[in-house]
Amino acid sequence: MINNPYCPNINLPEWKELVEAVGENEAYYLWDANNGNSLDYAPNGA
């Protein structure tokens, strides 16, 4: 099974805010863990 990480649009304000809050490495982890959704949304996008 291949696990493809979700890559954020680094120009999104949500992404920039997340990086500022937790650092870039942790931000990538959190973004991927939330299925490519901003942390304002549930992993299913709701």
C-alpha positions in Angstrom: 0.0 0.0 0.0 1.4 3.4 -1.0 1.0 6.3 1.4 0.9 9.6 -0.6 1.3 12.6 1.7 -0.9 15.6 1.1 1.1 18.7 0.0 -0.4 22.0 1.1 -0.6 25.1 -1.1 2.2 27.1 0.7 0.5 30.3 -0.4 -2.6 29.7 1.7 -3.0 32.0 4.7 -4.0 28.9 6.8 -0.7 27.2 5.9 1.4 30.2 6.8 -0.4 30.6 10.1 0.2 26.9 10.9 3.9 27.1 10.1 4.2 30.1 12.3 2.5 28.4 15.1 4.2 25.0 15.1 7.1 25.1 12.7 7.4 23.8 9.1 8.1 20.1 9.9 5.2 19.8 12.4 2.9 21.7 10.0 3.5 19.2 7.2 2.8 16.3 9.6 -0.4 17.9 10.8 -1.6 18.8 7.4 -1.0 15.3 6.1 -2.6 13.8 9.3 -5.8 15.8 8.5 -6.0 14.4 5.0 -4.9 17.5 3.3 -7.4 19.8 5.0 -6.7 22.9 7.0 -7.0 22.3 10.7 -10.2 24.4 10.6 -11.8 21.3 9.0 -12.3 17.7 10.1 -10.2 15.1 8.2 -13.3 14.4 6.0 -13.5 18.0 4.9 -16.5 18.9 6.9 
